[in-house]
Amino acid sequence: MQRFIEAAPGIRLWTEERGAADAPPLLLIMGAQASGLGWPDAFVDALAVHHRVIRYDHRDSGRSTWSFDRQPYRITDLAEDAVAVLDGLGIQQAHLVGLSLGGMLAQLVLCDHPDRVLSATLAGTSALSTAPYTTPDGKTVPAEELPGIAPEVLEMWARPVEDHGLEAELDRRVEHWRVLAGNQLPFDAAYYRDLERRVIEHTGHYTASTAHGSADSSGMLRTEALATTGVPTLAICAPAEPVFPPPHPQHLAQVIKGARVVEIPGMGHALPAEVLGPLAEAILAHTLKVPEAPAA
């Protein structure tokens, strides 16, 4: 089922639901500039065996309102959009799964609206905390000294995006995924080309937005709230991750009260077919341990 949610004045968000309407809700939160279709159908369907799964388009992505140029917003507003999606669908509490920027948005929601969150799963992201990381041998590493984004990713992101037609834009997006996917699994260019072609058809154009990269990112630290949260949290460790490589997942598990880490072999900052099954299994093993919320 697809519908639009009014998240704020002049802002409509596209949403899609799969799974039984009376199953425990699970909200998928994608990364920067990414449509909800970035969550592959096979992955959504695997989760929908046990959950009412919702994926949605952020502002300035997919079929949602593209508004940043005339109505700038903050990253924290994108987190409030996730809550607005729950409100618009009549959902009191949900499991959250966030990837990349979506993992940061999930942290903001579990800190600012803990009563709305049954559990959180965080992948390809970093902790919104200034707390240091303690290595296995007991050394203390300041949070700001954890490994940074790989140079090849930064170089890719620094390139200007020029319009040379649909096929050239698909080439650019596939190359972007090649860099993000890491080097531990074979890269299937056709898989990502098909994914991006469906995203473009869904969106209705192939314009690349830069809104989320331009949005105000201040006010996102939640050190104390993460350290005291009661929300069960799972940190996904992706060994081929080029954006927030290990030990970022281990740092997440240290700064978020009660969090634990599960590694998905071969995973980078992408969702190739090879990781969808293991990732869905890890998420379900996490969510199905959490008691269901009482009926609203």
C-alpha positions in Angstrom: 0.0 0.0 0.0 1.3 3.4 -1.0 0.2 6.8 0.5 1.5 10.3 1.1 2.0 11.7 4.6 1.9 15.4 5.5 5.1 15.7 7.5 5.1 19.5 7.8 3.4 22.5 6.1 4.1 22.0 2.4 6.0 18.7 2.9 4.5 15.4 1.7 6.4 12.2 2.1 5.8 9.1 0.0 5.4 5.9 2.0 4.9 2.2 1.2 3.8 -0.6 3.5 4.3 -4.3 3.1 3.3 -7.2 5.4 0.3 -7.8 7.7 -1.4 -4.7 9.0 -1.5 -6.1 12.5 2.1 -7.2 12.6 4.7 -5.3 14.7 5.6 -2.2 12.7 9.2 -1.7 11.3 10.3 1.6 9.8 13.2 1.5 7.3 15.1 4.8 7.2 17.4 5.3 4.2 20.6 7.3 3.9 21.3 10.8 2.5 19.8 11.6 -0.9 18.3 8.1 -1.1 14.8 7.0 -2.0 13.0 4.4 0.1 13.4 2.1 -2.9 17.1 1.9 -1.9 15.8 -0.8 0.4 15.7 -3.8 -2.1 12.3 -5.5 -2.5 13.7 -8.9 -1.5 14.9 -7.5 1.8 11.7 -5.7 2.5 9.7 -8.8 1.7 11.9 -10.9 4.0 11.2 -8.6 6.9 7.5 -8.4 6.0 7.1 -12.1 6.9 7.1 -10.9 10.5 6.5 -7.2 10.4 4.4 -4.4 8.9 7.3 -2.9 7.0 7.3 0.8 6.0 9.8 2.4 3.7 9.6 6.1 2.7 11.2 8.8 0.6 13.0 11.5 2.5 12.4 15.1 1.6 14.2 15.9 -1.6 14.2 12.2 -2.7 11.9 10.0 -4.7 8.3 11.1 -4.8 8.4 13.2 -1.7 8.5 17.0 -1.8 11.7 18.5 -3.1 11.8 21.7 -1.1 15.3 22.5 0.2 16.0 25.3 -2.3 13.0 27.3 -1.2 12.5 25.9 2.3 15.9 24.8 3.9 15.7 22.4 6.8 18.0 20.8 9.3 19.1 17.1 9.6 17.2 17.0 12.8 14.0 17.8 10.8 14.6 14.7 8.8 14.5 12.7 12.1 11.2 14.4 13.0 9.9 13.3 9.5 10.4 9.7 10.6 8.1 10.3 13.6 5.7 12.1 11.3 5.5 9.0 9.1 4.6 6.9 12.2 2.0 9.5 13.2 0.5 9.6 9.7 0.1 5.9 9.6 -1.4 5.7 13.1 1.6 3.8 14.5 2.4 4.4 18.2 5.6 2.4 18.4 7.9 0.8 15.8 11.2 -1.0 15.3 13.6 1.3 13.4 16.3 0.2 10.9 18.6 2.9 9.7 21.4 2.9 7.1 24.1 5.6 6.9 22.4 8.9 7.5 19.3 6.9 8.3 21.3 5.3 11.2 21.9 8.8 12.6 18.2 9.7 12.2 17.3 6.5 14.0 19.6 7.5 16.9 17.9 10.9 17.1 14.5 9.3 17.2 15.4 6.8 19.9 16.9 9.6 22.0 14.2 12.3 21.4 11.2 10.0 21.2 12.1 6.8 23.1 8.5 6.0 23.7 8.0 5.6 20.0 10.8 3.0 19.5 10.6 -0.7 20.1 14.1 -1.4 18.9 16.8 0.1 16.7 19.2 -1.5 14.2 22.0 0.8 13.0 24.2 0.1 9.9 26.8 2.1 8.1 26.8 4.9 10.6 28.6 6.5 13.5 27.6 7.3 17.1 26.1 10.7 17.8 28.3 10.8 20.9 31.6 12.4 22.0 32.3 9.4 24.3 35.7 7.8 23.5 36.2 4.3 22.1 38.0 1.7 24.2 40.0 -0.8 22.1 40.1 -4.5 23.0 43.5 -4.0 24.6 42.2 -1.2 26.8 43.4 1.9 24.9 41.3 5.0 24.8 40.6 6.5 21.4 38.8 9.9 21.2 35.7 9.7 19.1 37.0 12.2 16.6 40.1 10.0 15.9 38.2 7.0 14.8 38.8 6.0 11.1 37.4 8.4 8.6 35.8 8.1 5.2 37.9 6.3 2.6 39.7 8.7 0.2 38.1 7.2 -2.9 34.7 7.9 -1.4 35.6 11.5 -0.6 37.0 11.9 -4.1 33.8 10.6 -5.6 31.6 12.9 -3.5 33.7 15.9 -4.4 33.1 15.4 -8.2 30.6 17.9 -9.6 27.4 16.2 -10.9 26.7 17.2 -14.5 23.8 16.4 -16.7 24.9 14.2 -19.6 21.7 12.3 -20.0 20.0 9.4 -18.4 22.5 6.6 -19.3 25.4 8.8 -18.1 23.7 9.4 -14.8 23.1 5.7 -14.4 26.8 5.1 -15.1 27.7 7.7 -12.4 25.4 6.0 -9.9 26.7 2.6 -10.6 30.3 3.8 -10.1 29.2 5.4 -6.9 27.9 2.0 -5.7 31.1 0.3 -6.8 33.1 2.5 -4.5 30.6 2.2 -1.6 30.2 -1.5 -1.8 33.8 -2.3 -0.7 36.0 -5.0 -2.1 35.0 -8.2 -0.3 32.2 -9.3 -2.6 31.9 -9.4 -6.4 30.4 -6.2 -7.7 27.2 -6.8 -9.8 26.9 -3.6 -12.0 23.7 -4.8 -13.6 22.1 -5.2 -10.2 22.8 -1.6 -9.2 21.9 -0.3 -12.6 18.5 -1.9 -12.4 18.1 -0.6 -8.8 18.8 3.0 -9.9 16.7 2.7 -13.0 13.7 1.8 -10.8 14.5 4.7 -8.5 14.6 7.1 -11.4 11.3 5.7 -12.8 9.8 6.0 -9.3 11.0 9.6 -8.9 10.0 10.7 -12.3 13.4 12.3 -13.2 17.1 11.7 -12.7 18.1 15.0 -11.1 20.6 14.3 -8.3 19.8 16.2 -5.1 22.5 17.6 -2.8 20.0 18.9 -0.2 21.0 16.5 2.6 24.6 17.4 2.2 23.8 21.1 2.4 21.4 20.8 5.4 22.4 22.2 8.8 23.9 19.3 10.8 24.2 21.1 14.1 22.5 19.9 17.3 22.8 16.2 16.6 25.0 15.0 19.5 23.1 12.8 22.0 25.9 11.5 24.2 24.0 11.3 27.5 20.7 10.0 26.0 22.5 7.2 24.1 24.3 6.2 27.3 21.0 5.9 29.3 18.5 4.7 26.7 16.4 1.7 27.3 15.8 1.0 23.6 17.3 -2.4 22.5 19.9 -1.6 19.9 21.8 -3.6 17.3 24.9 -2.3 15.6 25.7 -3.9 12.2 29.4 -4.4 11.6 30.2 -4.3 7.9 33.8 -5.4 7.4 34.1 -3.8 3.9 32.6 -0.5 5.0 34.4 2.5 3.4 32.4 5.3 5.1 32.2 4.3 8.8 34.5 1.3 9.0 35.1 -0.8 12.1 35.5 0.0 14.9 32.5 2.4 14.4 30.0 -0.4 15.1 31.9 -1.4 18.2 32.0 2.2 19.3 28.2 2.4 18.8 27.8 -0.7 21.1 29.9 1.0 23.8 28.1 4.3 23.8 24.6 3.0 23.5 23.4 1.3 26.6 22.9 -2.4 26.2 23.7 -2.4 22.4 25.3 -5.3 20.7 27.2 -6.0 17.5 26.5 -8.5 14.7 28.8 -8.8 11.7 27.5 -9.3 8.2 30.3 -10.9 6.2 31.4 -9.0 3.1 29.1 -6.1 3.6 30.2 -2.6 2.8 28.1 0.6 2.6 25.6 -1.0 0.2 23.0 -3.7 0.0 24.0 -6.2 -2.6 22.0 -9.4 -3.0 24.6 -11.5 -1.0 24.0 -9.6 2.2 20.2 -9.3 2.1 19.4 -12.7 3.7 22.0 -12.5 6.5 21.1 -8.9 7.2 17.3 -9.7 7.4 18.0 -12.7 9.6 20.1 -10.6 12.0 17.4 -7.9 12.2 14.6 -10.4 12.8 16.7 -12.2 15.5 16.9 -8.8 17.2 13.3 -7.5 16.7 11.5 -10.8 17.5 13.1 -10.8 21.0 11.4 -7.5 21.8 7.9 -7.8 23.4 5.1 -6.4 21.1 3.7 -3.0 22.0 0.2 -3.0 23.4 -2.6 -2.1 21.0 -3.1 1.7 20.6 
